[in-house]
Structures are given as structure tokens and as C-alpha cells.
Amino acid sequence: MNVGAKVFGFRIDTRPKRRCIVAAMYISYIVLWMFAAGSRDSLGVQLGINYLGLAISGLILGGCWLALAGLTLEYGLPGDSRMFTSRDERQTAVRHRAFVRAYGILTALICAGVVYSSVALAIGLGLPGPEYKNPLLFGAILLCTSLPSAVIAWTETDDVPDTFEASTGA
């Protein structure tokens, strides 16, 4: 990753910072879902608090998603016309490995959901009702669009500056 990368004016130059962005994005989605569910039955001040929580968690979610997209832009996107001209072999390998891991994770999650729904119907466990259709759909879209970038941000090592540049200050 580019050590000089800045997102919204903040330097994102270490793996712990990138991992915080990934964690904040997925946690803010869960918080957003909780505030949305709580706002259905609330009135007055509680409704205002829920809407404020929705706004804040939505801004955090959107900002983290944009930060991940900005951080991993150097690795290219699917269908990128610069696919073979602007990236080196290492960047191409990192991008490929991220997509393989992301699709493996998505496959495992989909299989787990199908198995759970089959077992839940057979033995009478609870399943999400129709009111959870939209949050689950949005969560699936968020996961599908952000997981390759999140894998890159989570696993990429910090760049080590060239020893010549570090010693001369260039």
C-alpha cells in the first residue's frame, strides 16, 4: 500500500489503521441496522435519537467504504481498462488473491445461510421476518462490494521506505 495515502486528510499508512477502517465499516453497518430497527417503534425524543444515530452511523459507514475504495484503487477494479498497463505483477497478484479470498468467504457465508435456513425450517428455529428483507439485502450488497477491498486493506503489509530515501530524507 502507498505509505503516503491520505483519506479525508488523515494518513492511512499502517496496517492497524486500515484494519480499524474495515472494522469500523462493518460495525457501523450493524449499528445502523440496530438504530433502524429501533426507530420503527419509537416516538418523540427517542425517535430523534434514533435518527441522529442513523445519520452518524450512516456517515461512518459511507466514509469507511469510500476510504477502502480509495486505499485499494491502485490495485484496480474489475473491468479496469488499465488492467495490464498500470499495475505491476505484485499488485496484480495481491488483487487476484484478494478476490479469491473474498469469494471464498462469500461462498462460506452463503452456504452457512442456506444450511441454517434448511435446518431452521426443519426443526422450527426462528428465521428473519419480512421486515428484515431490506437490511439483509443491503448487508449482502455491502459485503459483496467491499469484501475484496477489505481483504486487501486487512492483509497488505506496510510499505518499507527505501533505505537510501530514508537516510537522505529525499
PyRosetta script that sets phi, psi and omega in degrees:
from pyrosetta import init, pose_from_sequence

init()
pose = pose_from_sequence("MNVGAKVFGFRIDTRPKRRCIVAAMYISYIVLWMFAAGSRDSLGVQLGINYLGLAISGLILGGCWLALAGLTLEYGLPGDSRMFTSRDERQTAVRHRAFVRAYGILTALICAGVVYSSVALAIGLGLPGPEYKNPLLFGAILLCTSLPSAVIAWTETDDVPDTFEASTGA")
pose.set_psi(1, 155.6)
pose.set_omega(1, -178.7)
pose.set_phi(2, -76.4)
pose.set_psi(2, 119.8)
pose.set_omega(2, -178.0)
pose.set_phi(3, -63.1)
pose.set_psi(3, -32.6)
pose.set_omega(3, -178.1)
pose.set_phi(4, -83.6)
pose.set_psi(4, 8.2)
pose.set_omega(4, -176.0)
pose.set_phi(5, -64.1)
pose.set_psi(5, 132.8)
pose.set_omega(5, 176.8)
pose.set_phi(6, -125.3)
pose.set_psi(6, 137.6)
pose.set_omega(6, 176.7)
pose.set_phi(7, -126.5)
pose.set_psi(7, 121.3)
pose.set_omega(7, -178.2)
pose.set_phi(8, 54.4)
pose.set_psi(8, 35.2)
pose.set_omega(8, 177.7)
pose.set_phi(9, 84.7)
pose.set_psi(9, -4.3)
pose.set_omega(9, 179.6)
pose.set_phi(10, -103.3)
pose.set_psi(10, 137.2)
pose.set_omega(10, 178.6)
pose.set_phi(11, -77.5)
pose.set_psi(11, 124.5)
pose.set_omega(11, 178.5)
pose.set_phi(12, -111.7)
pose.set_psi(12, 81.3)
pose.set_omega(12, -170.8)
pose.set_phi(13, -114.8)
pose.set_psi(13, 0.4)
pose.set_omega(13, -179.5)
pose.set_phi(14, -128.3)
pose.set_psi(14, 157.6)
pose.set_omega(14, 178.9)
pose.set_phi(15, -62.1)
pose.set_psi(15, -42.5)
pose.set_omega(15, 178.4)
pose.set_phi(16, -59.4)
pose.set_psi(16, -36.7)
pose.set_omega(16, 178.2)
pose.set_phi(17, -66.2)
pose.set_psi(17, -42.1)
pose.set_omega(17, 179.3)
pose.set_phi(18, -66.7)
pose.set_psi(18, -38.6)
pose.set_omega(18, 177.8)
pose.set_phi(19, -66.0)
pose.set_psi(19, -34.0)
pose.set_omega(19, 175.8)
pose.set_phi(20, -64.1)
pose.set_psi(20, -38.0)
pose.set_omega(20, 178.3)
pose.set_phi(21, -64.1)
pose.set_psi(21, -44.3)
pose.set_omega(21, 179.6)
pose.set_phi(22, -62.3)
pose.set_psi(22, -48.2)
pose.set_omega(22, -179.2)
pose.set_phi(23, -63.6)
pose.set_psi(23, -42.1)
pose.set_omega(23, -180.0)
pose.set_phi(24, -62.9)
pose.set_psi(24, -36.2)
pose.set_omega(24, -179.6)
pose.set_phi(25, -65.1)
pose.set_psi(25, -48.9)
pose.set_omega(25, -177.2)
pose.set_phi(26, -72.7)
pose.set_psi(26, -34.3)
pose.set_omega(26, 176.5)
pose.set_phi(27, -68.0)
pose.set_psi(27, -40.2)
pose.set_omega(27, 179.7)
pose.set_phi(28, -65.7)
pose.set_psi(28, -30.3)
pose.set_omega(28, 175.0)
pose.set_phi(29, -65.1)
pose.set_psi(29, -43.0)
pose.set_omega(29, 179.1)
pose.set_phi(30, -64.1)
pose.set_psi(30, -42.9)
pose.set_omega(30, 178.2)
pose.set_phi(31, -64.1)
pose.set_psi(31, -41.1)
pose.set_omega(31, 177.1)
pose.set_phi(32, -58.9)
pose.set_psi(32, -43.5)
pose.set_omega(32, 179.1)
pose.set_phi(33, -63.8)
pose.set_psi(33, -41.1)
pose.set_omega(33, 179.8)
pose.set_phi(34, -65.7)
pose.set_psi(34, -42.9)
pose.set_omega(34, 177.8)
pose.set_phi(35, -66.1)
pose.set_psi(35, -37.3)
pose.set_omega(35, 178.2)
pose.set_phi(36, -64.8)
pose.set_psi(36, -41.2)
pose.set_omega(36, 178.9)
pose.set_phi(37, -68.0)
pose.set_psi(37, -36.4)
pose.set_omega(37, 179.8)
pose.set_phi(38, -72.6)
pose.set_psi(38, -25.0)
pose.set_omega(38, -177.5)
pose.set_phi(39, -78.0)
pose.set_psi(39, -12.1)
pose.set_omega(39, 179.5)
pose.set_phi(40, -67.8)
pose.set_psi(40, -36.5)
pose.set_omega(40, -173.0)
pose.set_phi(41, -108.7)
pose.set_psi(41, 4.8)
pose.set_omega(41, -174.6)
pose.set_phi(42, -100.3)
pose.set_psi(42, 158.6)
pose.set_omega(42, 179.5)
pose.set_phi(43, -136.3)
pose.set_psi(43, 158.9)
pose.set_omega(43, 171.7)
pose.set_phi(44, 63.9)
pose.set_psi(44, -130.4)
pose.set_omega(44, -175.9)
pose.set_phi(45, -63.0)
pose.set_psi(45, -39.7)
pose.set_omega(45, 179.6)
pose.set_phi(46, -61.4)
pose.set_psi(46, -37.2)
pose.set_omega(46, 177.4)
pose.set_phi(47, -65.2)
pose.set_psi(47, -40.9)
pose.set_omega(47, 177.5)
pose.set_phi(48, -63.2)
pose.set_psi(48, -40.5)
pose.set_omega(48, 177.8)
pose.set_phi(49, -64.6)
pose.set_psi(49, -41.3)
pose.set_omega(49, 178.2)
pose.set_phi(50, -63.5)
pose.set_psi(50, -41.1)
pose.set_omega(50, 178.7)
pose.set_phi(51, -67.2)
pose.set_psi(51, -37.4)
pose.set_omega(51, 176.2)
pose.set_phi(52, -64.6)
pose.set_psi(52, -42.6)
pose.set_omega(52, 176.4)
pose.set_phi(53, -63.1)
pose.set_psi(53, -39.3)
pose.set_omega(53, 176.5)
pose.set_phi(54, -61.5)
pose.set_psi(54, -44.1)
pose.set_omega(54, -178.5)
pose.set_phi(55, -65.3)
pose.set_psi(55, -46.0)
pose.set_omega(55, -178.1)
pose.set_phi(56, -66.1)
pose.set_psi(56, -47.8)
pose.set_omega(56, -179.2)
pose.set_phi(57, -67.4)
pose.set_psi(57, -32.3)
pose.set_omega(57, 175.7)
pose.set_phi(58, -66.3)
pose.set_psi(58, -39.8)
pose.set_omega(58, 176.9)
pose.set_phi(59, -66.4)
pose.set_psi(59, -40.8)
pose.set_omega(59, 177.7)
pose.set_phi(60, -63.5)
pose.set_psi(60, -44.8)
pose.set_omega(60, 179.7)
pose.set_phi(61, -60.3)
pose.set_psi(61, -49.8)
pose.set_omega(61, -179.8)
pose.set_phi(62, -63.8)
pose.set_psi(62, -41.3)
pose.set_omega(62, 179.1)
pose.set_phi(63, -64.9)
pose.set_psi(63, -42.5)
pose.set_omega(63, 179.0)
pose.set_phi(64, -66.8)
pose.set_psi(64, -38.6)
pose.set_omega(64, 178.2)
pose.set_phi(65, -63.8)
pose.set_psi(65, -43.9)
pose.set_omega(65, 178.0)
pose.set_phi(66, -66.0)
pose.set_psi(66, -36.8)
pose.set_omega(66, 178.4)
pose.set_phi(67, -63.2)
pose.set_psi(67, -43.2)
pose.set_omega(67, 177.9)
pose.set_phi(68, -63.4)
pose.set_psi(68, -42.0)
pose.set_omega(68, 179.3)
pose.set_phi(69, -63.3)
pose.set_psi(69, -40.7)
pose.set_omega(69, 178.9)
pose.set_phi(70, -68.1)
pose.set_psi(70, -37.7)
pose.set_omega(70, -179.5)
pose.set_phi(71, -67.2)
pose.set_psi(71, -36.2)
pose.set_omega(71, -174.2)
pose.set_phi(72, -99.5)
pose.set_psi(72, 8.6)
pose.set_omega(72, -178.7)
pose.set_phi(73, -61.9)
pose.set_psi(73, -30.6)
pose.set_omega(73, -179.4)
pose.set_phi(74, -66.7)
pose.set_psi(74, -16.0)
pose.set_omega(74, 179.5)
pose.set_phi(75, -90.6)
pose.set_psi(75, -8.1)
pose.set_omega(75, 176.5)
pose.set_phi(76, 87.0)
pose.set_psi(76, 162.9)
pose.set_omega(76, 179.6)
pose.set_phi(77, -117.7)
pose.set_psi(77, 159.4)
pose.set_omega(77, 177.4)
pose.set_phi(78, -57.6)
pose.set_psi(78, 135.1)
pose.set_omega(78, 179.8)
pose.set_phi(79, 80.8)
pose.set_psi(79, 8.7)
pose.set_omega(79, -179.5)
pose.set_phi(80, -65.9)
pose.set_psi(80, 127.4)
pose.set_omega(80, -178.2)
pose.set_phi(81, -70.8)
pose.set_psi(81, -17.4)
pose.set_omega(81, 178.7)
pose.set_phi(82, -89.9)
pose.set_psi(82, 15.7)
pose.set_omega(82, -169.1)
pose.set_phi(83, -51.3)
pose.set_psi(83, -42.5)
pose.set_omega(83, -175.1)
pose.set_phi(84, -107.9)
pose.set_psi(84, 1.8)
pose.set_omega(84, -176.0)
pose.set_phi(85, -109.4)
pose.set_psi(85, -30.2)
pose.set_omega(85, -172.0)
pose.set_phi(86, -106.8)
pose.set_psi(86, -5.3)
pose.set_omega(86, -179.4)
pose.set_phi(87, -115.6)
pose.set_psi(87, 148.4)
pose.set_omega(87, 174.8)
pose.set_phi(88, -88.6)
pose.set_psi(88, -179.3)
pose.set_omega(88, -176.3)
pose.set_phi(89, -64.4)
pose.set_psi(89, -36.9)
pose.set_omega(89, -179.4)
pose.set_phi(90, -64.5)
pose.set_psi(90, -44.8)
pose.set_omega(90, 179.4)
pose.set_phi(91, -63.7)
pose.set_psi(91, -39.4)
pose.set_omega(91, 177.9)
pose.set_phi(92, -64.4)
pose.set_psi(92, -41.5)
pose.set_omega(92, 179.1)
pose.set_phi(93, -66.1)
pose.set_psi(93, -40.0)
pose.set_omega(93, 178.5)
pose.set_phi(94, -63.6)
pose.set_psi(94, -44.0)
pose.set_omega(94, 179.2)
pose.set_phi(95, -62.6)
pose.set_psi(95, -45.5)
pose.set_omega(95, -179.9)
pose.set_phi(96, -62.8)
pose.set_psi(96, -45.6)
pose.set_omega(96, 180.0)
pose.set_phi(97, -62.5)
pose.set_psi(97, -37.9)
pose.set_omega(97, 179.1)
pose.set_phi(98, -65.1)
pose.set_psi(98, -42.1)
pose.set_omega(98, 179.1)
pose.set_phi(99, -67.8)
pose.set_psi(99, -38.6)
pose.set_omega(99, 178.1)
pose.set_phi(100, -63.2)
pose.set_psi(100, -45.5)
pose.set_omega(100, 178.8)
pose.set_phi(101, -65.1)
pose.set_psi(101, -42.6)
pose.set_omega(101, -178.8)
pose.set_phi(102, -63.5)
pose.set_psi(102, -43.7)
pose.set_omega(102, 179.8)
pose.set_phi(103, -68.9)
pose.set_psi(103, -31.9)
pose.set_omega(103, 174.0)
pose.set_phi(104, -64.3)
pose.set_psi(104, -42.7)
pose.set_omega(104, 177.9)
pose.set_phi(105, -64.7)
pose.set_psi(105, -45.2)
pose.set_omega(105, 179.3)
pose.set_phi(106, -62.4)
pose.set_psi(106, -40.7)
pose.set_omega(106, 177.9)
pose.set_phi(107, -61.8)
pose.set_psi(107, -44.2)
pose.set_omega(107, 178.8)
pose.set_phi(108, -63.2)
pose.set_psi(108, -41.0)
pose.set_omega(108, 179.3)
pose.set_phi(109, -66.5)
pose.set_psi(109, -41.6)
pose.set_omega(109, 179.3)
pose.set_phi(110, -65.4)
pose.set_psi(110, -44.0)
pose.set_omega(110, 178.5)
pose.set_phi(111, -62.7)
pose.set_psi(111, -41.2)
pose.set_omega(111, 178.4)
pose.set_phi(112, -63.6)
pose.set_psi(112, -39.6)
pose.set_omega(112, 177.7)
pose.set_phi(113, -65.7)
pose.set_psi(113, -40.9)
pose.set_omega(113, 178.9)
pose.set_phi(114, -66.7)
pose.set_psi(114, -43.8)
pose.set_omega(114, 178.9)
pose.set_phi(115, -63.4)
pose.set_psi(115, -43.9)
pose.set_omega(115, 179.9)
pose.set_phi(116, -62.4)
pose.set_psi(116, -44.5)
pose.set_omega(116, -178.7)
pose.set_phi(117, -65.0)
pose.set_psi(117, -35.7)
pose.set_omega(117, 177.7)
pose.set_phi(118, -66.5)
pose.set_psi(118, -45.7)
pose.set_omega(118, 179.3)
pose.set_phi(119, -67.5)
pose.set_psi(119, -40.8)
pose.set_omega(119, -178.6)
pose.set_phi(120, -62.8)
pose.set_psi(120, -40.3)
pose.set_omega(120, 177.6)
pose.set_phi(121, -67.3)
pose.set_psi(121, -35.1)
pose.set_omega(121, -176.9)
pose.set_phi(122, -73.2)
pose.set_psi(122, -37.8)
pose.set_omega(122, -175.5)
pose.set_phi(123, -111.4)
pose.set_psi(123, 3.3)
pose.set_omega(123, 173.0)
pose.set_phi(124, 85.6)
pose.set_psi(124, 25.7)
pose.set_omega(124, 174.6)
pose.set_phi(125, -76.2)
pose.set_psi(125, 162.7)
pose.set_omega(125, -178.5)
pose.set_phi(126, -75.2)
pose.set_psi(126, 142.4)
pose.set_omega(126, 173.9)
pose.set_phi(127, -121.0)
pose.set_psi(127, 153.0)
pose.set_omega(127, 178.2)
pose.set_phi(128, -60.9)
pose.set_psi(128, 138.6)
pose.set_omega(128, 179.4)
pose.set_phi(129, -79.6)
pose.set_psi(129, 178.6)
pose.set_omega(129, -178.2)
pose.set_phi(130, -63.6)
pose.set_psi(130, -23.9)
pose.set_omega(130, 179.8)
pose.set_phi(131, -69.3)
pose.set_psi(131, -15.1)
pose.set_omega(131, 178.8)
pose.set_phi(132, -98.3)
pose.set_psi(132, 6.1)
pose.set_omega(132, -178.6)
pose.set_phi(133, -62.2)
pose.set_psi(133, -49.0)
pose.set_omega(133, -177.8)
pose.set_phi(134, -67.9)
pose.set_psi(134, -45.8)
pose.set_omega(134, 177.3)
pose.set_phi(135, -61.7)
pose.set_psi(135, -37.8)
pose.set_omega(135, 178.6)
pose.set_phi(136, -68.0)
pose.set_psi(136, -38.7)
pose.set_omega(136, 177.5)
pose.set_phi(137, -65.1)
pose.set_psi(137, -44.7)
pose.set_omega(137, 178.1)
pose.set_phi(138, -63.0)
pose.set_psi(138, -39.4)
pose.set_omega(138, 177.6)
pose.set_phi(139, -63.7)
pose.set_psi(139, -40.3)
pose.set_omega(139, 178.1)
pose.set_phi(140, -65.4)
pose.set_psi(140, -41.4)
pose.set_omega(140, 177.7)
pose.set_phi(141, -64.9)
pose.set_psi(141, -43.7)
pose.set_omega(141, 177.9)
pose.set_phi(142, -60.0)
pose.set_psi(142, -45.2)
pose.set_omega(142, -179.2)
pose.set_phi(143, -64.8)
pose.set_psi(143, -43.6)
pose.set_omega(143, -179.2)
pose.set_phi(144, -65.8)
pose.set_psi(144, -36.9)
pose.set_omega(144, -177.0)
pose.set_phi(145, -83.5)
pose.set_psi(145, -24.0)
pose.set_omega(145, -174.3)
pose.set_phi(146, -106.6)
pose.set_psi(146, -15.8)
pose.set_omega(146, -172.8)
pose.set_phi(147, -63.6)
pose.set_psi(147, -44.2)
pose.set_omega(147, 176.9)
pose.set_phi(148, -60.2)
pose.set_psi(148, -41.9)
pose.set_omega(148, 177.4)
pose.set_phi(149, -65.8)
pose.set_psi(149, -38.4)
pose.set_omega(149, 178.9)
pose.set_phi(150, -66.0)
pose.set_psi(150, -37.0)
pose.set_omega(150, 178.0)
pose.set_phi(151, -65.0)
pose.set_psi(151, -42.8)
pose.set_omega(151, 177.9)
pose.set_phi(152, -62.8)
pose.set_psi(152, -48.2)
pose.set_omega(152, -178.8)
pose.set_phi(153, -63.6)
pose.set_psi(153, -34.9)
pose.set_omega(153, -176.5)
pose.set_phi(154, -76.0)
pose.set_psi(154, -36.9)
pose.set_omega(154, -170.8)
pose.set_phi(155, -101.2)
pose.set_psi(155, -20.1)
pose.set_omega(155, -177.0)
pose.set_phi(156, -66.1)
pose.set_psi(156, 139.5)
pose.set_omega(156, 178.0)
pose.set_phi(157, -80.1)
pose.set_psi(157, 163.4)
pose.set_omega(157, 175.9)
pose.set_phi(158, -73.7)
pose.set_psi(158, 144.0)
pose.set_omega(158, 176.8)
pose.set_phi(159, -69.6)
pose.set_psi(159, 139.8)
pose.set_omega(159, 175.1)
pose.set_phi(160, -100.8)
pose.set_psi(160, 120.9)
pose.set_omega(160, -178.8)
pose.set_phi(161, -64.8)
pose.set_psi(161, 149.0)
pose.set_omega(161, 178.8)
pose.set_phi(162, -59.4)
pose.set_psi(162, 137.6)
pose.set_omega(162, -175.8)
pose.set_phi(163, -64.2)
pose.set_psi(163, -34.2)
pose.set_omega(163, 177.7)
pose.set_phi(164, -65.0)
pose.set_psi(164, -46.0)
pose.set_omega(164, 179.8)
pose.set_phi(165, -65.8)
pose.set_psi(165, -37.8)
pose.set_omega(165, -179.0)
pose.set_phi(166, -69.3)
pose.set_psi(166, -35.4)
pose.set_omega(166, -177.9)
pose.set_phi(167, -78.5)
pose.set_psi(167, -31.1)
pose.set_omega(167, -178.3)
pose.set_phi(168, -93.5)
pose.set_psi(168, -14.8)
pose.set_omega(168, -178.6)
pose.set_phi(169, 78.8)
pose.set_psi(169, 11.0)
pose.set_omega(169, -178.4)
pose.set_phi(170, -74.5)
pose.dump_pdb("model.pdb")
